[in-house]
Amino acid sequence: MPTDARRTTLATIARAAGVSVATVSKVVNDRTDVAPQTRARVLELLHRHDYFAPVFRHTEVPQSATIEVQFAGSLRPYVAEAVEGIADAAAELGASVVIGKSSHATHWARDLVTAGRRALIGVTSVYTATHLNALARAGLPAVVLDPLHLPHHRINSVGATNFTGGLAATQHLLSLGHRRVAHLGGPAEAACNQARAHGYRAAMEAAGAPVHPAYVRPGEFTYAAGLAGAAALLDLEEPPTAIFAGNDEIALGIIETARTRGLRVPEDLSVVGFDDTLLARMASPPLTTVRQPLREMGRVALRTALRLANGEKVESHHIELATELVTRESTAPPGPGAVPAR
C-alpha cells in the first residue's frame, strides 16, 4: 500500500534507498550527476511511495496569463464543447489559451513553463504521480476536467454528478415499464464510468429489477464500442429492451446496430445516452440523454486555473456540477415489437 504522499519526505526515500537526501533531491529535480543504478533505485522508491514533490509558485504572474489546454486522443464532441467553454471564459477574463495534445516527454512540464504557460487544464486526460511530480517541480498548477482516473494526490478537478446522472437515466427507463435494462459503459477503471454504473445498479435494485451479469458491459467511449456492445447484448438469449449508454457516441452506435437488425428505436429498443453533445440533438431519433454542463465545466476549470496561477487557494479540490436528464424521442414504453427473449 503506498505511503500517504502528504507524509512522505525526501528523508523517507533516502533512508529506504540507503543514500543521502541530497542524492534523492538530485533525482527528483532531474539532475544528471547521479549514477544510473542509484537513480533507478530512487525512482522505484519514489513511485512505490507515490511521492509528490511540493509545488513552487511563481512570484510573478503576467496580467494576461496563458493557459495550456491538453487532451488525449481525437477531438471528440465532448472535448470540443468543454474546450469551447474554456475559450469563452478566457476571452471574458482576458486570458490566452493554447490547445495541444497530452505529452509524456521527459521535460514536458518544464517546457510548458519555458513557453510561458502559467497553468495547465487537462481534459479527460490521465495524469499519474510521475506527471504530477513533473508539474510540481516546474511550479505549474493544474486542473483536470472530468478526470478518467483520480490519483492518490489531491489534484484540482472539475466534474459532474455522474452517479446521479446514471440513477436518473435508469429510473427514466424503469418508469416507462422496462425491466430488462442494460448498461453499456466506458472503461471499467474510469472513475466517471464507475459512478454511472453505480447509479444504474442503485436504480435497478431500488425498483427490484434484476441485473443480469451480461447486461453490464464496460468498453470504450466510442461509436465503435457502441456498435460491438449492442451486437453482443442483442445476441443474448434474453436481450434487453432498453440500454443506458455511457455517452452519446456509444448510444449512436447502439442505434445503428439496432437499425441494421431491423429494430426500431424506440418502438423496439429504448436508448439513453450521456453528455448531451451536439450528437444527441442530431441523432435519429433525437437522443434522450443525461446532460453534463460541459461548457460551464470548462468555464469553471479556466477560472480555477487562473486562481491557481495567481497563487490563490481554492475552496475545494474537486467541484461537481449538476447533471440533468433530457427526454427526447429515443425512449418509450416497451411495445409489442420490443426485442423478444429467445
C-alpha positions in Angstrom: 0.0 0.0 0.0 1.6 3.3 -1.0 2.6 5.7 1.8 0.4 8.7 2.0 2.0 11.3 -0.2 1.5 14.1 2.4 3.7 12.2 4.9 6.4 11.0 2.5 9.5 13.1 2.6 12.9 13.1 0.8 14.4 11.7 4.1 11.9 8.8 3.9 13.0 7.9 0.4 16.7 8.5 1.3 16.6 6.1 4.2 14.9 3.4 2.1 17.4 3.8 -0.7 20.5 4.0 1.6 21.6 7.3 0.0 21.7 10.9 1.1 18.8 13.3 1.0 20.9 15.4 -1.4 21.1 12.5 -3.8 17.3 12.0 -3.7 16.8 15.7 -4.3 19.0 15.5 -7.4 16.9 12.6 -8.8 13.6 14.5 -8.1 15.0 17.6 -9.9 16.3 15.6 -12.9 19.9 16.3 -12.2 22.3 14.2 -14.3 25.1 13.7 -11.7 23.6 10.5 -10.2 24.8 7.0 -11.0 22.3 5.1 -13.2 21.8 2.3 -10.7 21.2 4.7 -7.9 18.8 6.8 -10.0 16.8 3.7 -10.9 16.6 2.6 -7.2 15.5 6.1 -6.1 12.9 6.4 -8.9 11.5 3.0 -8.0 11.1 4.1 -4.3 9.5 7.4 -5.3 7.0 5.6 -7.4 6.3 3.0 -4.7 5.8 5.7 -2.1 3.8 7.8 -4.6 5.9 10.7 -3.6 4.5 14.1 -4.7 7.0 16.9 -4.8 6.0 20.2 -3.2 4.7 23.0 -5.5 6.9 26.0 -6.0 4.8 29.0 -7.0 5.9 31.7 -9.4 6.2 35.1 -7.7 5.0 36.9 -10.7 2.1 36.1 -13.0 1.5 38.1 -16.1 -1.7 40.1 -16.1 -2.7 38.2 -19.3 -1.9 34.6 -18.3 -1.5 31.9 -20.9 -3.2 28.6 -20.0 -2.3 25.3 -21.7 -5.3 23.1 -22.5 -4.4 19.5 -23.3 -6.5 16.5 -24.3 -5.7 12.9 -25.3 -6.9 11.1 -28.4 -9.1 12.8 -31.1 -11.1 16.0 -30.7 -14.4 14.3 -29.9 -17.7 16.3 -29.4 -17.3 16.1 -25.6 -13.9 17.6 -25.7 -14.9 20.2 -28.2 -17.8 21.5 -26.1 -15.6 21.6 -22.9 -12.8 23.5 -24.8 -15.4 26.0 -26.1 -16.4 26.8 -22.5 -12.7 27.2 -21.6 -12.2 29.5 -24.5 -15.3 31.6 -23.7 -14.2 32.1 -20.1 -10.7 33.0 -21.2 -12.0 35.7 -23.6 -14.2 37.2 -20.9 -11.3 37.2 -18.3 -8.6 38.4 -20.7 -6.5 35.2 -20.6 -5.0 33.4 -23.5 -5.5 29.7 -24.3 -3.2 27.3 -26.2 -4.6 23.9 -27.1 -2.4 20.9 -27.6 -2.2 17.1 -27.2 -1.2 15.4 -24.0 2.6 14.9 -23.9 4.7 12.4 -22.0 8.0 13.8 -23.0 10.7 13.8 -20.2 10.7 17.6 -19.7 7.2 18.4 -20.9 6.1 20.4 -17.8 9.3 22.4 -17.7 8.9 23.1 -21.5 5.4 24.5 -20.9 6.7 26.9 -18.3 9.6 27.9 -20.6 7.0 28.6 -23.3 5.2 31.0 -20.9 2.3 28.8 -19.7 1.1 29.7 -16.2 -1.3 26.7 -15.7 -2.5 23.5 -17.3 -6.0 22.2 -17.9 -6.2 18.6 -18.9 -9.5 17.4 -20.5 -10.3 13.7 -19.8 -6.6 13.1 -19.5 -4.8 10.6 -17.4 -2.2 12.1 -15.0 -0.1 9.7 -12.9 2.1 10.6 -9.9 5.0 11.0 -12.3 3.1 13.6 -14.3 2.1 15.5 -11.2 5.6 15.5 -9.8 6.8 17.0 -13.1 4.2 19.7 -12.8 5.1 20.4 -9.2 8.8 20.6 -10.0 8.1 23.1 -12.7 5.8 25.1 -10.5 2.9 24.7 -12.9 -0.6 24.4 -11.3 -3.1 22.0 -13.0 -6.8 21.4 -13.2 -8.2 18.2 -14.6 -11.6 18.4 -16.3 -13.6 15.2 -15.8 -10.5 13.0 -15.0 -10.7 9.4 -16.1 -8.5 8.4 -13.2 -8.2 10.2 -9.9 -4.6 9.8 -8.5 -4.0 9.5 -4.7 -3.0 13.1 -4.6 -5.5 15.9 -4.1 -5.4 17.3 -7.6 -7.8 20.1 -8.5 -10.5 18.8 -10.8 -13.9 19.6 -12.2 -16.6 17.0 -13.0 -20.3 16.3 -12.9 -22.7 14.3 -10.8 -22.1 11.0 -12.6 -23.8 8.8 -10.0 -26.9 11.0 -10.0 -26.9 11.0 -13.8 -26.7 7.2 -14.0 -29.5 7.0 -11.5 -31.8 9.4 -13.4 -31.2 7.7 -16.7 -32.1 4.2 -15.4 -35.0 5.5 -13.3 -36.4 7.0 -16.5 -36.3 3.7 -18.4 -37.8 1.9 -15.4 -40.6 4.4 -15.2 -41.5 3.6 -18.8 -42.0 0.0 -17.8 -38.7 -1.5 -18.8 -37.2 -4.2 -16.6 -34.6 -5.7 -18.9 -32.3 -2.7 -18.8 -28.6 -3.0 -19.8 -25.7 -0.6 -19.2 -23.1 -0.3 -22.0 -20.4 1.9 -20.4 -16.9 3.2 -20.9 -13.6 1.9 -19.5 -14.1 -0.2 -16.3 -11.4 1.6 -14.4 -12.6 5.2 -15.3 -14.0 7.0 -12.2 -16.9 8.5 -14.2 -17.9 5.2 -15.7 -17.9 3.5 -12.2 -20.1 6.3 -10.8 -22.6 6.0 -13.6 -22.7 2.2 -13.3 -23.3 2.5 -9.6 -26.2 4.9 -10.3 -27.6 2.3 -12.7 -27.3 -0.5 -10.2 -28.8 1.6 -7.4 -31.9 2.4 -9.6 -32.3 -1.2 -10.6 -32.0 -2.6 -7.1 -34.4 0.1 -5.7 -37.0 -1.0 -8.3 -36.5 -4.7 -7.6 -35.4 -5.2 -11.2 -32.8 -8.0 -11.7 -29.4 -7.0 -13.1 -28.3 -9.8 -15.4 -24.5 -10.1 -15.3 -24.3 -9.9 -19.1 -26.2 -6.7 -19.1 -23.3 -4.6 -17.6 -20.6 -4.2 -20.3 -17.7 -1.8 -19.9 -15.9 -0.8 -23.0 -14.7 2.5 -24.6 -16.4 5.9 -25.0 -16.6 5.4 -28.8 -19.1 4.8 -31.6 -17.4 1.5 -32.5 -17.8 0.3 -28.9 -21.5 1.1 -29.2 -21.8 -1.0 -32.4 -20.0 -4.0 -30.9 -21.5 -3.8 -27.4 -25.1 -3.5 -28.7 -24.5 -6.5 -31.0 -23.4 -8.6 -28.0 -26.3 -7.5 -25.9 -28.9 -8.2 -28.7 -27.4 -11.6 -29.2 -28.2 -12.7 -25.7 -30.9 -15.3 -25.2 -32.8 -12.7 -23.2 -31.8 -9.4 -24.8 -32.5 -6.0 -23.1 -35.5 -3.9 -24.1 -33.6 -0.7 -23.1 -29.9 0.3 -22.9 -28.3 3.1 -20.9 -25.2 4.1 -22.8 -22.0 5.6 -21.2 -22.0 8.5 -23.6 -23.7 9.8 -26.7 -21.2 8.2 -29.1 -21.9 4.8 -27.6 -25.7 5.5 -27.9 -25.4 6.3 -31.6 -23.5 3.0 -32.1 -26.4 1.2 -30.4 -29.0 2.9 -32.6 -27.1 1.9 -35.7 -26.8 -1.7 -34.7 -30.5 -1.8 -33.9 -31.2 -0.3 -37.4 -29.1 -2.9 -39.2 -31.1 -5.7 -37.4 -34.4 -4.2 -38.4 -35.2 -2.9 -34.9 -36.8 0.5 -34.4 -35.8 3.0 -31.7 -37.7 3.5 -29.5 -40.6 1.2 -30.5 -38.4 -2.0 -30.3 -35.5 -0.7 -28.2 -35.1 2.3 -26.0 -31.7 4.1 -25.7 -30.4 6.7 -23.3 -27.1 8.5 -23.7 -24.9 10.6 -21.5 -23.3 14.1 -22.1 -25.9 15.8 -24.4 -23.4 16.8 -27.0 -24.4 18.0 -30.5 -24.6 14.3 -31.5 -27.6 13.8 -29.2 -29.6 16.6 -31.0 -28.5 15.4 -34.4 -29.3 11.7 -33.8 -32.2 9.9 -35.5 -34.3 9.8 -33.5 -33.1 12.7 -31.3 -31.5 11.1 -28.2 -32.8 11.0 -24.7 -29.6 11.7 -22.7 -28.1 13.0 -19.4 -26.8 16.5 -19.9 -23.4 17.4 -18.5 -22.9 21.1 -18.4 -19.8 20.8 -20.5 -19.3 24.4 -21.3 -19.8 25.5 -17.7 -17.4 22.8 -16.6 -14.9 24.3 -19.0 -15.5 27.8 -17.6 -15.1 26.6 -14.0 -11.8 24.9 -14.9 -10.5 28.0 -16.5 -11.4 30.2 -13.6 -9.8 27.7 -11.2 -6.6 27.5 -13.3 -6.3 31.4 -13.3 -6.7 31.5 -9.5 -4.1 28.9 -9.0 -1.8 30.7 -11.4 -2.1 33.8 -9.3 -1.1 31.8 -6.1 -4.7 31.8 -4.7 -6.1 29.0 -2.7 -9.3 27.3 -3.9 -12.1 26.2 -1.6 -12.4 22.7 -2.9 -10.0 20.4 -4.8 -13.0 18.8 -6.6 -16.0 20.6 -8.0 -19.1 18.7 -9.3 -21.7 20.4 -11.4 -25.3 19.0 -11.6 -26.4 16.7 -14.4 -29.9 16.7 -15.9 -32.0 14.2 -17.8 -33.1 15.5 -21.2 -36.0 13.5 -22.6 -36.3 13.3 -26.4 -37.5 10.6 -28.8 -35.2 7.6 -28.3 -37.2 6.2 -25.3 -40.7 4.8 -25.0 -42.5 2.1 -23.1 -41.7 -1.4 -24.3 -44.1 -2.2 -27.1 -45.3 -5.4 -28.8 -42.2 -5.2 -31.1 -39.7 -5.0 -28.3 -36.7 -7.4 -28.6 -38.2 -10.7 -27.5 -36.5 -13.2 -25.3 -35.4 -16.4 -27.1 
